[in-house]
Amino acid sequence: MSFTKRLKSQHLKLVHHIAQSGKLQLAAEATNMSQPAASRILTDIETSIGSALFDRGPRGMTLTQAGKSFLRHSQSILTAFENLETDMVSLGAGNSGEVRIGAVTGPAVRSLVPAILKVKREAPNIEATLEVAPSSTLVRALEEGQFDFIISRLSTLHDTRAFNLTPAHAETVSLIVRKEHPLADKKNLTLTDLQDFDWTIQERGSPIRHALENAFVDEGAAVPRQVTNTSSLLVTLGLLAQSNTIATVVDEAAQLLTRSFGDDKLRVLDLKNQIKVPPYFIIRKANQHLSRAAARVLDEVMRSF
């Protein structure tokens, strides 16, 4: 067997301490071994490589050329071990590592962003990736192992037994317009008041689209016909800036947008009746093990509900 395969970190530390102190006895004490055991280990190393690591003299032990080479490589190995231990301890404590989370817009704004910011203030080495997408996209990506967990809805097409589901929060739909819109300052609006305007709505089949259309039907109003379909917030903002479209967003996003742009740019329409979207869930794959970092973010998200 190659002598390198028999080497242990304690052996490398022994050589390191001998080089520092020049005394075998002091090096043995520093590595918690007896002097005879330290002497045997050093002799075994020197015999295996066919060269002395130290010159023995009256003033102590000094490195030979072979010893200097051995020490240089052993220090690199010990540093790697120390870094490995540090990383493993950090990962185990949830102070570092990667976290990938997907969410629909509302909880991304309401819960996920604050949770990630709080965790990163305490553990800045955690690298978080946050993706915002429709529920169908998020669930498919979770099934493929792309996320640690997601915050979204689960359609009836999925087997709930394949997931761990934690009820989270219901959403309210807000309707936003630019300040120049004819209805921007009107109060107590009904959907009948809105039915003949241009609309920017999420694609068919999305929870917001479904909730909005149901609300029109419940009020006996005609479902809007002049519609631009998009889930892109950037496209939505572009349309709002250049037209009198009415855009559908969840309440959390509406609050963020109006705070960011101010009432001089965007307004939330004052509706007589709220439009509710079915609640979303915190979803994980069944029996999936979360890293400590991911569990740390999840715990913080859970506190927000």
C-alpha positions, -999 to +999 in steps of 0.1 A: +000+000+000+013+035-009+024+054+022+002+083+012-029+060+017-017+053+053-012+090+061-037+106+085-043+143+092-027+137+126+005+125+110+006+156+088+000+178+119+029+160+137+053+169+110+040+205+110+045+208+148+080+193+147+089+219+120+075+247+142+091+237+175+121+216+165+113+192+193+096+158+189+083+159+225+066+192+220+051+181+187+038+149+203+021+168+231+006+192+205-009+163+186-021+144+218+002+114+213+030+099+233+066+106+222+073+069+213+042+068+191+053+101+175+087+087+169+073+055+153+051+075+130+079+098+119+102+068+113+075+050+093+070+081+070+107+086+065+112+049+057+083+048+033+096+078+013+132+067+016+145+100+029+148+118+062+124+147+068+145+163+096+181+166+105+186+158+141+210+181+159+219+193+194+197+224+189+167+204+177+153+191+145+154+211+113+138+203+079+157+186+052+150+195+015+126+165+014+110+177+046+104+211+032+087+196+002+066+173+025+056+202+047+045+224+018+022+197+004+010+187+039+000+223+047-021+224+015-038+192+025-044+204+061-058+237+048-082+218+025-093+196+055-099+227+076-119+244+047-139+212+043-147+211+080-157+248+080-179+243+050-196+212+064-202+229+097-215+260+079-238+239+057-250+219+086-259+251+105-277+265+075-252+294+073-243+287+037-255+267+007-279+272-022-316+276-020-340+275-051-376+286-046-404+293-070-435+313-062-465+330-078-464+368-076-484+375-044-465+353-019-432+362-037-438+398-027-456+393+005-436+366+022-407+352+002-387+384-005-388+395+032-379+359+044-349+357+021-337+392+031-340+383+068-321+350+064-294+366+043-288+393+069-281+365+094-263+342+069-250+362+040-233+332+024-266+316+016-272+319-022-309+322-030-325+319-064-361+330-066-383+325-097-418+339-102-440+319-126-475+305-130-485+277-108-485+251-135-449+259-144-438+259-108-453+225-100-438+209-131-403+223-122-407+211-086-415+176-099-383+178-120-363+187-089-355+223-099-368+238-066-365+231-029-401+242-024-426+264-041-455+286-031-483+282-056-516+265-063-520+228-071-545+219-099-568+189-096-547+172-123-520+165-097-520+137-071-518+155-038-502+124-023-470+132-042-466+165-022-464+179+012-489+208+013-491+236+038-521+260+034-507+295+032-529+325+022-557+336-001-552+364-026-573+394-036-572+407-072-565+444-076-572+463-108-547+490-116-548+518-142-527+548-151-537+581-134-552+594-167-577+566-169-614+578-169-622+556-139-590+563-119-607+585-093-642+569-093-655+552-061-674+520-055-671+507-090-689+476-102-677+452-129-704+465-152-687+499-151-655+482-164-667+457-189-663+478-220-627+489-214-594+474-226-580+448-202-546+432-196-551+398-179-532+367-173-536+338-197-567+316-198-566+289-172-547+311-147-563+314-112-565+352-115-582+350-150-606+323-137-615+344-105-620+375-126-643+359-152-663+342-123-667+376-107-681+391-139-706+363-142-716+365-105-723+402-110-743+396-142-717+417-162-703+408-196-668+392-195-644+417-212-638+411-249-609+436-255-582+416-238-544+414-240-531+382-224-498+383-205-483+371-172-453+395-177-453+423-152-429+442-175-453+440-204-482+450-181-464+481-170-456+490-206-493+487-215-504+507-185-480+535-193-492+539-229-529+530-228-561+531-208-560+493-201-572+479-169-546+454-155-552+426-131-526+419-104-527+404-069-531+430-041-495+426-029-481+434-063-505+464-066-494+478-033-457+474-044-463+491-077-482+520-064-456+525-036-428+524-062-444+546-088-467+567-066-503+578-072-491+602-098-484+572-121-507+543-112-540+540-093-558+510-078-595+511-088-620+513-060-642+482-063-675+477-047-669+439-043-636+422-038-623+396-063-608+366-044-584+340-058-583+305-043-556+301-017-521+290-025-499+264-007-463+259+004-456+228-016-427+203-013-422+169-029-432+141-005-403+127+014-380+153+000-351+162+023-344+199+026-309+213+031-305+233+063-303+265+043-336+257+025-352+247+058-341+280+073-358+300+045-389+278+047-392+284+085-390+321+079-417+320+052-439+300+075-437+327+102-452+352+078-485+333+074 
